[in-house]
């Protein structure tokens, strides 16, 4: 079998371990692996699809590297006229018998579209937001949570020294997994996530908490906010910039800065904002992301060998299972209510 593999959407640590596992597992079984460059963009040019052969030597040592050796793009073939047909033509031109797509909801929605047309596709969930429906673990999340925790630890020491208030903005368009895990681990004073609308009363409660902290310990406070949180007042944090999937470019919004300005105006205290941004995407993957990538890569090849097409390999209750791609796209896995309870109890 000749298997293609691609990575789509935003990069994150854990992609290379998955690619490595796909190549090693497939090669051991006598299959050929072709890497598709730059995600769906590379597969959308049937006259000259961007690709490279992948063998054991090509993936040697990449498990310790962040990002993806194949490159990535935010390309929505569902919105491009003839996009799916172009991808199918590229698969034929490359002589591919099957394809493994590694990505988040948007990448998986394109994979589902191709699978519905009969393409032999298996997918692997990836997003540091950890919000792909149908799985309890996405590549990139554990590393991101660790990075956020370390950043909060560092911010805490300087914030305490100057008795300031710090706002830390983290990634999370629709789900607060990164904010919750990083915030709980970092022992912050407030955690704001997209799943819990922030109204005027909630904002007042945060301000009261910050004010009360002035008489406790060093008098500093840290507030963690997901980039997708909407403030209850007009703050100027708006954007018209959209990506190919119609999502607002949250890197252009700056909700953390808006919250910092609001808190400073309401409390009279010095408030600084730190936007962690792409730091959360970079660097070497954690041990957990390396292991999860390895498990997913092995399982994806096994699924293709078994003729299980149109599925995503997923983590549930510690086991790797298969979930129909048709059930995944367009759905969001929000923060587990159990974590809401912990956040409420500790902040």
Order of alpha helices (4+ residues) and beta strands (2+ residues): beta-alpha-beta-alpha-beta-alpha-beta-alpha-beta-alpha-beta-alpha-beta-alpha-beta-alpha-beta-alpha-beta-beta-alpha
